Every structure is written in C-alpha cells, then in structure tokens.
Amino acid sequence: MLILTTPTIEGKKIVKYLGLVSGEAILGANIFKDLFAGIRDIVGGRSAAYEKELRSAKQIAIEEMVEETKALGGNAVVGVDLDYETIGIGQTGNMLMVSASGTAVVYEEE
C-alpha cells in the first residue's frame, strides 16, 4: 500500500476518493523510563527509551490507518499527517500519543 504525505501520486491517476482515515496509538512510558529520560535530558544526549516508544507508536498508528483504508477498498493513502503528543497523567508518568491521518484513495495500477 502506498502511504504518501503528498496530495497526489506522481505518474498515477487517482480514480476514487474514499474519505478520511486515521489511526491512533497511546503508549505508556513507565516511571523508570521517565526518570532516566529526565536525567539524560539534564546531562545531554538522546533518550533511546522514548525514541523506541515513539517509533512503535508511529508504526501502530500507520497500521491502523492502512487497515481502515483496506476495509474501504483503497490501495493508497495520500496527504498523510503524523501528530505526536505527550499526555501527562500526574505523578505516574506520561503517555505518548501518535495519530496518523490521511485520505484513502483508489489509484489506477498498471
């Protein structure tokens, strides 16, 4: 399945627009990861734990969007937008939220 951030598919003709599709993923980053990420942020460097969680959440959100597209009979998603948010939940840590949205389409395959 083609997944594009552009509104068109270069060299292909979109024959049907099926509508908005989306996928969401909310993953918890436990308190130990939060603690170590905070220490790493203070001393500099990258937080591998958060990077891994973000990649996982992005993949889940995209997979959900693709499944919704397939259910509608589409073979591509155009105009894809990825949004990342953190949701604070008090003293227990943060949740990572990734949402993916786009337009499900059918394009002519040759």
Secondary structure, 3 states (H helix, E strand, C coil): CEECCCCCCCCCCEEEEEEEEEEEEEEEECHHHHHHHHHHHHHCCCCHHHHHHHHHHHHHHHHHHHHHHHHHCCCEEEEEEEEEEEEECHHHCEEEEEEEEEEEEEECCC
